[in-house]
Amino acid sequence: MRAVYRSRLRPSDWAVLLEDPATVVRYHAKVYRRGPGECWYWLGAISDTGHGKLRGGTRSPGGPATRVVASHVFGYQLSRGILRSGDDGEVPLIRHRCDEASCHNPSHWMTGSVQDNALDYAERARLEGSPLTDRRGPARRAVAIRDAILAASGDVDQAIRRAIELGMPAVQGHLF
Ligand SMILES: [Zn+2]
């Protein structure tokens, strides 16, 4: 599993954003929800690593200051509570069981250590059909999927499948 993001905000900073109604509304508006077992892709800005970027806070006086945060780290804490450092003093990483960096289905998230992540990545990057084998890399893959969803006028699931297949070396050109 790739999907590495180390939280740089303190738990108290996260708490402020997680309690800001405008930030929570903005977050939910950017998640493309599907069935419980499927990947829920991010519709907002995408980082260099393929993760979603969420603007937290507000520009108007009275609310928390504006800052851009990793949307899946926000979402994880929204669904499961604030991340705190473990016995080793490190804040856990949020990892994606599905290897889709821009996925926001809470059931696809888990925590782990840097070492867990590195070991898994080496194994899983060799699996045929894994998102990790996408020739475009995680950021361009996430952008392609996002743009396909936003542009789709009919069958969104099919648009997603097409966007995915275009980056997959083994199956390109065979399924459609
Ligand atoms: Zn997923």
Backbone and ligand atoms as CSV (ligand in chain L), in Angstrom:
chain,resi,resn,atom,element,x,y,z
A,1,MET,N,N,0.834,-1.185,0.000
A,1,MET,CA,C,0.000,0.000,0.000
A,1,MET,C,C,0.872,1.238,0.000
A,2,ARG,N,N,0.557,2.111,-0.877
A,2,ARG,CA,C,1.373,3.313,-0.930
A,2,ARG,C,C,0.703,4.319,-0.008
A,3,ALA,N,N,0.300,5.396,-0.529
A,3,ALA,CA,C,-0.551,6.287,0.254
A,3,ALA,C,C,0.098,6.743,1.538
A,4,VAL,N,N,1.234,7.306,1.442
A,4,VAL,CA,C,1.915,7.790,2.642
A,4,VAL,C,C,1.606,9.263,2.846
A,5,TYR,N,N,1.157,9.569,3.996
A,5,TYR,CA,C,1.072,10.982,4.343
A,5,TYR,C,C,1.313,11.103,5.830
A,6,ARG,N,N,2.283,11.842,6.203
A,6,ARG,CA,C,2.583,12.029,7.615
A,6,ARG,C,C,1.975,13.355,8.051
A,7,SER,N,N,1.123,13.262,9.014
A,7,SER,CA,C,0.441,14.458,9.485
A,7,SER,C,C,1.424,15.434,10.097
A,8,ARG,N,N,1.365,16.666,9.643
A,8,ARG,CA,C,2.240,17.686,10.206
A,8,ARG,C,C,1.490,18.619,11.149
A,9,LEU,N,N,0.196,18.464,11.185
A,9,LEU,CA,C,-0.574,19.293,12.107
A,9,LEU,C,C,-0.626,18.625,13.482
A,10,ARG,N,N,-0.686,19.444,14.505
A,10,ARG,CA,C,-0.862,18.896,15.850
A,10,ARG,C,C,-2.317,18.456,16.015
A,11,PRO,N,N,-2.557,17.525,16.918
A,11,PRO,CA,C,-3.948,17.097,17.154
A,11,PRO,C,C,-4.885,18.269,17.448
A,12,SER,N,N,-4.383,19.283,18.144
A,12,SER,CA,C,-5.269,20.423,18.468
A,12,SER,C,C,-5.627,21.217,17.209
A,13,ASP,N,N,-4.690,21.275,16.239
A,13,ASP,CA,C,-4.994,21.953,14.969
A,13,ASP,C,C,-6.037,21.166,14.178
A,14,TRP,N,N,-5.861,19.854,14.170
A,14,TRP,CA,C,-6.851,19.015,13.479
A,14,TRP,C,C,-8.226,19.189,14.126
A,15,ALA,N,N,-8.248,19.218,15.456
A,15,ALA,CA,C,-9.532,19.320,16.160
A,15,ALA,C,C,-10.291,20.569,15.723
A,16,VAL,N,N,-9.572,21.672,15.560
A,16,VAL,CA,C,-10.215,22.920,15.147
A,16,VAL,C,C,-10.842,22.763,13.763
A,17,LEU,N,N,-10.103,22.163,12.841
A,17,LEU,CA,C,-10.631,21.990,11.483
A,17,LEU,C,C,-11.796,20.998,11.460
A,18,LEU,N,N,-11.661,19.924,12.219
A,18,LEU,CA,C,-12.699,18.890,12.227
A,18,LEU,C,C,-14.003,19.406,12.830
A,19,GLU,N,N,-13.911,20.438,13.642
A,19,GLU,CA,C,-15.111,21.013,14.257
A,19,GLU,C,C,-15.635,22.220,13.475
A,20,ASP,N,N,-14.981,22.544,12.375
A,20,ASP,CA,C,-15.419,23.691,11.576
A,20,ASP,C,C,-16.450,23.211,10.553
A,21,PRO,N,N,-17.717,23.632,10.710
A,21,PRO,CA,C,-18.771,23.106,9.834
A,21,PRO,C,C,-18.493,23.352,8.348
A,22,ALA,N,N,-17.932,24.523,8.014
A,22,ALA,CA,C,-17.694,24.824,6.594
A,22,ALA,C,C,-16.675,23.857,6.001
A,23,THR,N,N,-15.661,23.495,6.783
A,23,THR,CA,C,-14.648,22.567,6.296
A,23,THR,C,C,-15.251,21.173,6.085
A,24,VAL,N,N,-16.099,20.776,7.028
A,24,VAL,CA,C,-16.718,19.450,6.923
A,24,VAL,C,C,-17.641,19.384,5.699
A,25,VAL,N,N,-18.396,20.444,5.471
A,25,VAL,CA,C,-19.282,20.487,4.297
A,25,VAL,C,C,-18.445,20.433,3.009
A,26,ARG,N,N,-17.359,21.203,2.978
A,26,ARG,CA,C,-16.489,21.231,1.803
A,26,ARG,C,C,-15.897,19.847,1.554
A,27,TYR,N,N,-15.504,19.188,2.602
A,27,TYR,CA,C,-14.958,17.834,2.477
A,27,TYR,C,C,-15.986,16.893,1.832
A,28,HIS,N,N,-17.172,16.849,2.399
A,28,HIS,CA,C,-18.174,15.898,1.899
A,28,HIS,C,C,-18.539,16.176,0.445
A,29,ALA,N,N,-18.529,17.442,0.070
A,29,ALA,CA,C,-18.901,17.799,-1.298
A,29,ALA,C,C,-17.878,17.298,-2.321
A,30,LYS,N,N,-16.672,16.987,-1.859
A,30,LYS,CA,C,-15.604,16.577,-2.785
A,30,LYS,C,C,-15.410,15.064,-2.859
A,31,VAL,N,N,-16.179,14.324,-2.100
A,31,VAL,CA,C,-16.033,12.863,-2.123
A,31,VAL,C,C,-17.116,12.277,-3.024
A,32,TYR,N,N,-16.709,11.513,-4.023
A,32,TYR,CA,C,-17.674,10.864,-4.906
A,32,TYR,C,C,-18.022,9.501,-4.305
A,33,ARG,N,N,-19.177,9.438,-3.649
A,33,ARG,CA,C,-19.557,8.217,-2.936
A,33,ARG,C,C,-20.174,7.201,-3.872
A,34,ARG,N,N,-19.817,5.947,-3.648
A,34,ARG,CA,C,-20.416,4.835,-4.411
A,34,ARG,C,C,-20.804,3.739,-3.424
A,35,GLY,N,N,-20.897,2.523,-3.906
A,35,GLY,CA,C,-21.262,1.398,-3.044
A,35,GLY,C,C,-20.249,1.213,-1.925
A,36,PRO,N,N,-20.658,0.485,-0.873
A,36,PRO,CA,C,-19.813,0.360,0.313
A,36,PRO,C,C,-18.454,-0.291,0.035
A,37,GLY,N,N,-18.377,-1.172,-0.946
A,37,GLY,CA,C,-17.103,-1.847,-1.192
A,37,GLY,C,C,-16.249,-1.157,-2.240
A,38,GLU,N,N,-16.764,-0.100,-2.836
A,38,GLU,CA,C,-16.051,0.526,-3.950
A,38,GLU,C,C,-15.197,1.700,-3.488
A,39,CYS,N,N,-14.306,2.133,-4.375
A,39,CYS,CA,C,-13.484,3.293,-4.053
A,39,CYS,C,C,-14.300,4.569,-4.254
A,40,TRP,N,N,-14.169,5.458,-3.307
A,40,TRP,CA,C,-14.850,6.764,-3.363
A,40,TRP,C,C,-13.791,7.807,-3.684
A,41,TYR,N,N,-13.824,8.264,-4.922
A,41,TYR,CA,C,-12.719,9.106,-5.379
A,41,TYR,C,C,-12.887,10.571,-4.993
A,42,TRP,N,N,-11.749,11.229,-4.903
A,42,TRP,CA,C,-11.698,12.643,-4.532
A,42,TRP,C,C,-11.920,13.507,-5.758
A,43,LEU,N,N,-12.802,14.487,-5.649
A,43,LEU,CA,C,-13.141,15.334,-6.789
A,43,LEU,C,C,-12.463,16.702,-6.741
A,44,GLY,N,N,-11.671,16.930,-5.735
A,44,GLY,CA,C,-11.005,18.222,-5.604
A,44,GLY,C,C,-9.575,18.170,-6.111
A,45,ALA,N,N,-8.765,19.080,-5.612
A,45,ALA,CA,C,-7.361,19.158,-6.040
A,45,ALA,C,C,-6.615,17.901,-5.607
A,46,ILE,N,N,-5.612,17.548,-6.413
A,46,ILE,CA,C,-4.823,16.327,-6.184
A,46,ILE,C,C,-3.357,16.731,-5.971
A,47,SER,N,N,-2.722,16.106,-5.004
A,47,SER,CA,C,-1.312,16.413,-4.705
A,47,SER,C,C,-0.373,15.639,-5.636
A,48,ASP,N,N,0.901,15.922,-5.540
A,48,ASP,CA,C,1.911,15.229,-6.348
A,48,ASP,C,C,1.942,13.728,-6.079
A,49,THR,N,N,1.465,13.329,-4.922
A,49,THR,CA,C,1.467,11.899,-4.593
A,49,THR,C,C,0.131,11.231,-4.906
A,50,GLY,N,N,-0.799,11.991,-5.485
A,50,GLY,CA,C,-2.088,11.414,-5.851
A,50,GLY,C,C,-3.144,11.502,-4.761
A,51,HIS,N,N,-2.810,12.124,-3.657
A,51,HIS,CA,C,-3.769,12.287,-2.568
A,51,HIS,C,C,-4.608,13.545,-2.781
A,52,GLY,N,N,-5.786,13.556,-2.175
A,52,GLY,CA,C,-6.631,14.734,-2.267
A,52,GLY,C,C,-6.120,15.854,-1.379
A,53,LYS,N,N,-6.408,17.074,-1.813
A,53,LYS,CA,C,-6.067,18.254,-1.020
A,53,LYS,C,C,-7.362,18.980,-0.662
A,54,LEU,N,N,-7.490,19.302,0.603
A,54,LEU,CA,C,-8.682,19.979,1.092
A,54,LEU,C,C,-8.284,21.315,1.695
A,55,ARG,N,N,-9.019,22.352,1.308
A,55,ARG,CA,C,-8.799,23.634,1.962
A,55,ARG,C,C,-9.638,23.660,3.240
A,56,GLY,N,N,-8.958,23.709,4.361
A,56,GLY,CA,C,-9.650,23.764,5.642
A,56,GLY,C,C,-9.722,25.195,6.123
A,57,GLY,N,N,-10.639,25.452,7.032
A,57,GLY,CA,C,-10.734,26.783,7.631
A,57,GLY,C,C,-11.544,27.740,6.786
A,58,THR,N,N,-11.431,28.998,7.116
A,58,THR,CA,C,-12.260,30.003,6.454
A,58,THR,C,C,-11.477,31.290,6.247
A,59,ARG,N,N,-11.872,32.033,5.240
A,59,ARG,CA,C,-11.227,33.330,4.997
A,59,ARG,C,C,-11.919,34.448,5.752
A,60,SER,N,N,-13.090,34.154,6.279
A,60,SER,CA,C,-13.797,35.218,7.006
A,60,SER,C,C,-13.383,35.190,8.482
A,61,PRO,N,N,-13.504,36.342,9.141
A,61,PRO,CA,C,-13.046,36.419,10.528
A,61,PRO,C,C,-13.884,35.535,11.446
A,62,GLY,N,N,-13.257,35.067,12.493
A,62,GLY,CA,C,-13.997,34.282,13.471
A,62,GLY,C,C,-13.755,32.784,13.378
A,63,GLY,N,N,-13.509,32.292,12.175
A,63,GLY,CA,C,-13.278,30.852,12.017
A,63,GLY,C,C,-11.801,30.537,12.006
A,64,PRO,N,N,-11.461,29.251,11.897
A,64,PRO,CA,C,-10.046,28.868,11.834
A,64,PRO,C,C,-9.378,29.371,10.560
A,65,ALA,N,N,-8.095,29.680,10.650
A,65,ALA,CA,C,-7.348,30.169,9.492
A,65,ALA,C,C,-7.330,29.107,8.389
A,66,THR,N,N,-7.232,29.602,7.153
A,66,THR,CA,C,-7.215,28.701,6.008
A,66,THR,C,C,-5.892,27.948,5.924
A,67,ARG,N,N,-5.993,26.645,5.680
A,67,ARG,CA,C,-4.790,25.859,5.403
A,67,ARG,C,C,-5.175,24.656,4.559
A,68,VAL,N,N,-4.262,24.227,3.721
A,68,VAL,CA,C,-4.531,23.071,2.873
A,68,VAL,C,C,-4.016,21.826,3.579
A,69,VAL,N,N,-4.879,20.831,3.682
A,69,VAL,CA,C,-4.502,19.587,4.366
A,69,VAL,C,C,-4.774,18.395,3.459
A,70,ALA,N,N,-4.179,17.268,3.807
A,70,ALA,CA,C,-4.439,16.027,3.062
A,70,ALA,C,C,-5.861,15.569,3.382
A,71,SER,N,N,-6.677,15.455,2.332
A,71,SER,CA,C,-8.102,15.213,2.570
A,71,SER,C,C,-8.367,13.852,3.199
A,72,HIS,N,N,-7.553,12.851,2.877
A,72,HIS,CA,C,-7.834,11.536,3.468
A,72,HIS,C,C,-7.459,11.502,4.949
A,73,VAL,N,N,-6.495,12.321,5.338
A,73,VAL,CA,C,-6.136,12.386,6.758
A,73,VAL,C,C,-7.247,13.107,7.531
A,74,PHE,N,N,-7.806,14.127,6.888
A,74,PHE,CA,C,-8.977,14.797,7.469
A,74,PHE,C,C,-10.132,13.802,7.586
A,75,GLY,N,N,-10.414,13.114,6.483
A,75,GLY,CA,C,-11.545,12.185,6.451
A,75,GLY,C,C,-11.389,11.037,7.433
A,76,TYR,N,N,-10.184,10.547,7.534
A,76,TYR,CA,C,-9.946,9.453,8.488
A,76,TYR,C,C,-10.316,9.899,9.896
A,77,GLN,N,N,-9.860,11.081,10.244
A,77,GLN,CA,C,-10.098,11.575,11.606
A,77,GLN,C,C,-11.557,11.969,11.813
A,78,LEU,N,N,-12.204,12.391,10.737
A,78,LEU,CA,C,-13.626,12.701,10.819
A,78,LEU,C,C,-14.423,11.433,11.131
A,79,SER,N,N,-14.005,10.314,10.547
A,79,SER,CA,C,-14.763,9.081,10.762
A,79,SER,C,C,-14.306,8.311,11.999
A,80,ARG,N,N,-13.048,8.454,12.394
A,80,ARG,CA,C,-12.559,7.573,13.479
A,80,ARG,C,C,-11.917,8.297,14.648
A,81,GLY,N,N,-11.897,9.593,14.616
A,81,GLY,CA,C,-11.302,10.320,15.741
A,81,GLY,C,C,-9.884,10.757,15.446
A,82,ILE,N,N,-9.400,11.649,16.266
A,82,ILE,CA,C,-8.106,12.292,16.008
A,82,ILE,C,C,-6.949,11.326,16.203
A,83,LEU,N,N,-6.021,11.372,15.242
A,83,LEU,CA,C,-4.825,10.536,15.298
A,83,LEU,C,C,-3.866,11.069,16.352
A,84,ARG,N,N,-3.327,10.164,17.124
A,84,ARG,CA,C,-2.338,10.565,18.125
A,84,ARG,C,C,-1.128,9.655,18.005
A,85,SER,N,N,0.005,10.155,18.495
A,85,SER,CA,C,1.215,9.341,18.380
A,85,SER,C,C,1.087,8.070,19.209
A,86,GLY,N,N,1.694,7.025,18.690
A,86,GLY,CA,C,1.676,5.738,19.376
A,86,GLY,C,C,2.825,5.636,20.375
A,87,ASP,N,N,3.086,4.427,20.823
A,87,ASP,CA,C,4.145,4.189,21.817
A,87,ASP,C,C,5.516,4.589,21.285
A,88,ASP,N,N,5.677,4.537,19.970
A,88,ASP,CA,C,6.973,4.894,19.377
A,88,ASP,C,C,7.111,6.406,19.166
A,89,GLY,N,N,6.085,7.161,19.564
A,89,GLY,CA,C,6.159,8.614,19.409
A,89,GLY,C,C,5.787,9.097,18.024
A,90,GLU,N,N,5.444,8.170,17.131
A,90,GLU,CA,C,5.105,8.545,15.753
A,90,GLU,C,C,3.588,8.544,15.575
A,91,VAL,N,N,3.119,9.520,14.809
A,91,VAL,CA,C,1.713,9.497,14.396
A,91,VAL,C,C,1.587,8.465,13.279
A,92,PRO,N,N,0.621,7.545,13.373
A,92,PRO,CA,C,0.505,6.512,12.335
A,92,PRO,C,C,0.228,7.105,10.952
A,93,LEU,N,N,0.636,6.389,9.939
A,93,LEU,CA,C,0.290,6.741,8.565
A,93,LEU,C,C,-1.107,6.242,8.265
A,94,ILE,N,N,-1.794,6.938,7.375
A,94,ILE,CA,C,-3.051,6.413,6.839
A,94,ILE,C,C,-2.707,5.694,5.547
A,95,ARG,N,N,-3.123,4.460,5.465
A,95,ARG,CA,C,-2.818,3.661,4.278
A,95,ARG,C,C,-4.124,3.238,3.618
A,96,HIS,N,N,-4.034,2.959,2.330
A,96,HIS,CA,C,-5.216,2.556,1.569
A,96,HIS,C,C,-5.135,1.060,1.261
A,97,ARG,N,N,-6.103,0.298,1.737
A,97,ARG,CA,C,-6.148,-1.133,1.406
A,97,ARG,C,C,-6.256,-1.335,-0.101
A,98,CYS,N,N,-6.890,-0.399,-0.787
A,98,CYS,CA,C,-7.179,-0.523,-2.216
A,98,CYS,C,C,-6.044,0.038,-3.075
A,99,ASP,N,N,-5.046,0.650,-2.462
A,99,ASP,CA,C,-3.910,1.246,-3.180
A,99,ASP,C,C,-4.293,2.396,-4.088
A,100,GLU,N,N,-5.484,2.935,-3.899
A,100,GLU,CA,C,-5.892,4.131,-4.652
A,100,GLU,C,C,-5.649,5.347,-3.753
A,101,ALA,N,N,-4.652,6.125,-4.107
A,101,ALA,CA,C,-4.270,7.231,-3.225
A,101,ALA,C,C,-5.406,8.232,-3.017
A,102,SER,N,N,-6.288,8.377,-4.017
A,102,SER,CA,C,-7.340,9.388,-3.900
A,102,SER,C,C,-8.653,8.806,-3.383
A,103,CYS,N,N,-8.616,7.569,-2.891
A,103,CYS,CA,C,-9.846,6.943,-2.383
A,103,CYS,C,C,-10.201,7.482,-1.002
A,104,HIS,N,N,-11.501,7.748,-0.811
A,104,HIS,CA,C,-11.996,8.276,0.459
A,104,HIS,C,C,-13.071,7.400,1.072
A,105,ASN,N,N,-13.095,6.135,0.703
A,105,ASN,CA,C,-13.996,5.216,1.381
A,105,ASN,C,C,-13.358,4.847,2.732
A,106,PRO,N,N,-14.001,5.243,3.836
A,106,PRO,CA,C,-13.366,5.000,5.142
A,106,PRO,C,C,-13.020,3.540,5.389
A,107,SER,N,N,-13.789,2.621,4.781
A,107,SER,CA,C,-13.488,1.205,5.018
A,107,SER,C,C,-12.232,0.763,4.258
A,108,HIS,N,N,-11.719,1.610,3.382
A,108,HIS,CA,C,-10.472,1.286,2.672
A,108,HIS,C,C,-9.251,1.882,3.356
A,109,TRP,N,N,-9.467,2.541,4.462
A,109,TRP,CA,C,-8.344,3.164,5.170
A,109,TRP,C,C,-7.916,2.322,6.358
A,110,MET,N,N,-6.637,2.295,6.581
A,110,MET,CA,C,-6.115,1.692,7.797
A,110,MET,C,C,-4.856,2.460,8.189
A,111,THR,N,N,-4.449,2.266,9.428
A,111,THR,CA,C,-3.221,2.929,9.850
A,111,THR,C,C,-2.078,1.918,9.851
A,112,GLY,N,N,-0.880,2.429,9.814
A,112,GLY,CA,C,0.285,1.559,9.859
A,112,GLY,C,C,1.538,2.381,10.053
A,113,SER,N,N,2.643,1.683,10.135
A,113,SER,CA,C,3.932,2.351,10.308
A,113,SER,C,C,4.585,2.576,8.947
A,114,VAL,N,N,5.623,3.349,8.936
A,114,VAL,CA,C,6.385,3.558,7.704
A,114,VAL,C,C,6.916,2.222,7.185
A,115,GLN,N,N,7.350,1.386,8.098
A,115,GLN,CA,C,7.912,0.099,7.682
A,115,GLN,C,C,6.837,-0.810,7.077
A,116,ASP,N,N,5.664,-0.877,7.703
A,116,ASP,CA,C,4.551,-1.660,7.133
A,116,ASP,C,C,4.317,-1.243,5.697
A,117,ASN,N,N,4.302,0.065,5.521
A,117,ASN,CA,C,3.962,0.620,4.234
A,117,ASN,C,C,4.990,0.244,3.168
A,118,ALA,N,N,6.254,0.332,3.520
A,118,ALA,CA,C,7.312,0.035,2.565
A,118,ALA,C,C,7.295,-1.444,2.178
A,119,LEU,N,N,7.070,-2.314,3.161
A,119,LEU,CA,C,7.046,-3.754,2.890
A,119,LEU,C,C,5.889,-4.094,1.968
A,120,ASP,N,N,4.711,-3.575,2.294
A,120,ASP,CA,C,3.526,-3.815,1.495
A,120,ASP,C,C,3.679,-3.310,0.080
A,121,TYR,N,N,4.242,-2.135,-0.025
A,121,TYR,CA,C,4.341,-1.517,-1.334
A,121,TYR,C,C,5.135,-2.397,-2.285
A,122,ALA,N,N,6.268,-2.905,-1.804
A,122,ALA,CA,C,7.119,-3.733,-2.648
A,122,ALA,C,C,6.365,-4.965,-3.136
A,123,GLU,N,N,5.567,-5.557,-2.254
A,123,GLU,CA,C,4.799,-6.749,-2.622
A,123,GLU,C,C,3.701,-6.427,-3.616
A,124,ARG,N,N,2.954,-5.404,-3.289
A,124,ARG,CA,C,1.719,-5.142,-4.025
A,124,ARG,C,C,1.958,-4.466,-5.368
A,125,ALA,N,N,3.066,-3.791,-5.488
A,125,ALA,CA,C,3.355,-3.121,-6.753
A,125,ALA,C,C,3.592,-4.128,-7.874
A,126,ARG,N,N,3.752,-5.384,-7.529
A,126,ARG,CA,C,3.971,-6.404,-8.564
A,126,ARG,C,C,2.690,-7.091,-8.996
A,127,LEU,N,N,1.591,-6.837,-8.316
A,127,LEU,CA,C,0.347,-7.534,-8.638
A,127,LEU,C,C,-0.268,-6.981,-9.918
A,128,GLU,N,N,-0.671,-7.891,-10.787
A,128,GLU,CA,C,-1.286,-7.458,-12.037
A,128,GLU,C,C,-2.605,-6.732,-11.731
A,129,GLY,N,N,-2.777,-5.622,-12.402
A,129,GLY,CA,C,-4.009,-4.860,-12.208
A,129,GLY,C,C,-3.978,-3.933,-11.001
A,130,SER,N,N,-2.917,-3.969,-10.231
A,130,SER,CA,C,-2.835,-3.083,-9.065
A,130,SER,C,C,-2.746,-1.632,-9.518
A,131,PRO,N,N,-3.422,-0.742,-8.801
A,131,PRO,CA,C,-3.273,0.695,-9.113
A,131,PRO,C,C,-1.812,1.134,-9.097
A,132,LEU,N,N,-0.998,0.415,-8.350
A,132,LEU,CA,C,0.416,0.792,-8.249
A,132,LEU,C,C,1.175,0.553,-9.551
A,133,THR,N,N,0.582,-0.211,-10.456
A,133,THR,CA,C,1.250,-0.468,-11.738
A,133,THR,C,C,0.846,0.546,-12.809
A,134,ASP,N,N,0.007,1.489,-12.460
A,134,ASP,CA,C,-0.445,2.476,-13.450
A,134,ASP,C,C,0.754,3.242,-14.016
A,135,ARG,N,N,0.867,3.234,-15.327
A,135,ARG,CA,C,2.029,3.857,-15.973
A,135,ARG,C,C,2.073,5.363,-15.773
A,136,ARG,N,N,0.941,5.952,-15.464
A,136,ARG,CA,C,0.881,7.399,-15.313
A,136,ARG,C,C,1.386,7.878,-13.958
A,137,GLY,N,N,1.511,6.929,-13.014
A,137,GLY,CA,C,1.850,7.323,-11.647
A,137,GLY,C,C,0.591,7.738,-10.898
A,138,PRO,N,N,0.653,7.766,-9.564
A,138,PRO,CA,C,-0.553,7.971,-8.761
A,138,PRO,C,C,-1.234,9.325,-8.969
A,139,ALA,N,N,-0.468,10.375,-9.195
A,139,ALA,CA,C,-1.099,11.691,-9.314
A,139,ALA,C,C,-1.871,11.813,-10.622
A,140,ARG,N,N,-1.252,11.398,-11.718
A,140,ARG,CA,C,-1.964,11.521,-13.003
A,140,ARG,C,C,-3.123,10.545,-13.077
A,141,ARG,N,N,-2.972,9.400,-12.439
A,141,ARG,CA,C,-4.098,8.456,-12.372
A,141,ARG,C,C,-5.276,9.090,-11.631
A,142,ALA,N,N,-4.989,9.674,-10.480
A,142,ALA,CA,C,-6.066,10.268,-9.672
A,142,ALA,C,C,-6.753,11.407,-10.420
A,143,VAL,N,N,-5.963,12.199,-11.132
A,143,VAL,CA,C,-6.531,13.311,-11.906
A,143,VAL,C,C,-7.406,12.768,-13.039
A,144,ALA,N,N,-6.934,11.706,-13.701
A,144,ALA,CA,C,-7.701,11.132,-14.811
A,144,ALA,C,C,-9.046,10.596,-14.321
A,145,ILE,N,N,-9.036,9.931,-13.181
A,145,ILE,CA,C,-10.285,9.383,-12.633
A,145,ILE,C,C,-11.218,10.524,-12.219
A,146,ARG,N,N,-10.668,11.502,-11.525
A,146,ARG,CA,C,-11.477,12.653,-11.103
A,146,ARG,C,C,-12.121,13.343,-12.312
A,147,ASP,N,N,-11.302,13.608,-13.318
A,147,ASP,CA,C,-11.821,14.319,-14.488
A,147,ASP,C,C,-12.874,13.494,-15.224
A,148,ALA,N,N,-12.688,12.176,-15.238
A,148,ALA,CA,C,-13.666,11.301,-15.894
A,148,ALA,C,C,-15.007,11.374,-15.167
A,149,ILE,N,N,-14.958,11.393,-13.847
A,149,ILE,CA,C,-16.209,11.480,-13.064
A,149,ILE,C,C,-16.901,12.818,-13.325
A,150,LEU,N,N,-16.116,13.888,-13.307
A,150,LEU,CA,C,-16.697,15.222,-13.476
A,150,LEU,C,C,-17.269,15.417,-14.875
A,151,ALA,N,N,-16.668,14.738,-15.854
A,151,ALA,CA,C,-17.113,14.919,-17.245
A,151,ALA,C,C,-18.201,13.931,-17.647
A,152,ALA,N,N,-18.409,12.889,-16.854
A,152,ALA,CA,C,-19.332,11.820,-17.255
A,152,ALA,C,C,-20.758,12.350,-17.303
A,153,SER,N,N,-21.470,11.996,-18.370
A,153,SER,CA,C,-22.857,12.427,-18.445
A,153,SER,C,C,-23.803,11.254,-18.230
A,154,GLY,N,N,-23.328,10.047,-18.425
A,154,GLY,CA,C,-24.221,8.904,-18.256
A,154,GLY,C,C,-23.721,7.955,-17.188
A,155,ASP,N,N,-23.089,6.880,-17.610
A,155,ASP,CA,C,-22.655,5.824,-16.711
A,155,ASP,C,C,-21.312,6.207,-16.086
A,156,VAL,N,N,-21.358,6.690,-14.868
A,156,VAL,CA,C,-20.138,7.176,-14.219
A,156,VAL,C,C,-19.186,6.015,-13.918
A,157,ASP,N,N,-19.747,4.881,-13.505
A,157,ASP,CA,C,-18.874,3.736,-13.208
A,157,ASP,C,C,-18.083,3.312,-14.438
A,158,GLN,N,N,-18.743,3.352,-15.570
A,158,GLN,CA,C,-18.034,2.988,-16.806
A,158,GLN,C,C,-16.954,4.019,-17.129
A,159,ALA,N,N,-17.251,5.286,-16.913
A,159,ALA,CA,C,-16.256,6.334,-17.154
A,159,ALA,C,C,-15.040,6.118,-16.250
A,160,ILE,N,N,-15.283,5.712,-15.020
A,160,ILE,CA,C,-14.180,5.435,-14.095
A,160,ILE,C,C,-13.356,4.249,-14.598
A,161,ARG,N,N,-14.037,3.182,-14.986
A,161,ARG,CA,C,-13.310,1.997,-15.483
A,161,ARG,C,C,-12.445,2.355,-16.680
A,162,ARG,N,N,-12.997,3.151,-17.584
A,162,ARG,CA,C,-12.231,3.551,-18.772
A,162,ARG,C,C,-11.001,4.349,-18.383
A,163,ALA,N,N,-11.191,5.294,-17.479
A,163,ALA,CA,C,-10.065,6.140,-17.052
A,163,ALA,C,C,-8.978,5.286,-16.419
A,164,ILE,N,N,-9.383,4.266,-15.693
A,164,ILE,CA,C,-8.402,3.373,-15.056
A,164,ILE,C,C,-7.675,2.544,-16.102
A,165,GLU,N,N,-8.435,1.959,-17.008
A,165,GLU,CA,C,-7.821,1.051,-17.986
A,165,GLU,C,C,-6.776,1.751,-18.847
A,166,LEU,N,N,-6.966,3.023,-19.098
A,166,LEU,CA,C,-6.029,3.743,-19.958
A,166,LEU,C,C,-4.614,3.768,-19.406
A,167,GLY,N,N,-4.474,3.569,-18.104
A,167,GLY,CA,C,-3.137,3.593,-17.523
A,167,GLY,C,C,-2.560,2.227,-17.241
A,168,MET,N,N,-3.368,1.187,-17.457
A,168,MET,CA,C,-2.921,-0.138,-17.056
A,168,MET,C,C,-2.246,-0.843,-18.222
A,169,PRO,N,N,-1.002,-1.221,-18.068
A,169,PRO,CA,C,-0.228,-1.752,-19.179
A,169,PRO,C,C,-0.783,-3.039,-19.774
A,170,ALA,N,N,-1.257,-3.963,-18.939
A,170,ALA,CA,C,-1.586,-5.294,-19.446
A,170,ALA,C,C,-2.893,-5.335,-20.218
A,171,VAL,N,N,-3.822,-4.484,-19.879
A,171,VAL,CA,C,-5.162,-4.636,-20.422
A,171,VAL,C,C,-5.571,-3.528,-21.371
A,172,GLN,N,N,-4.712,-2.568,-21.556
A,172,GLN,CA,C,-5.113,-1.441,-22.380
A,172,GLN,C,C,-5.538,-1.894,-23.773
A,173,GLY,N,N,-6.643,-1.386,-24.208
A,173,GLY,CA,C,-7.078,-1.669,-25.572
A,173,GLY,C,C,-7.833,-2.965,-25.736
A,174,HIS,N,N,-7.953,-3.767,-24.678
A,174,HIS,CA,C,-8.616,-5.049,-24.828
A,174,HIS,C,C,-10.048,-5.076,-24.297
A,175,LEU,N,N,-10.328,-4.227,-23.364
A,175,LEU,CA,C,-11.629,-4.347,-22.710
A,175,LEU,C,C,-12.710,-3.512,-23.378
A,176,PHE,N,N,-12.323,-2.505,-24.117
A,176,PHE,CA,C,-13.363,-1.635,-24.674
A,176,PHE,C,C,-13.245,-1.540,-26.180
L,1,ZN,ZN,ZN,-10.579,2.462,-2.223
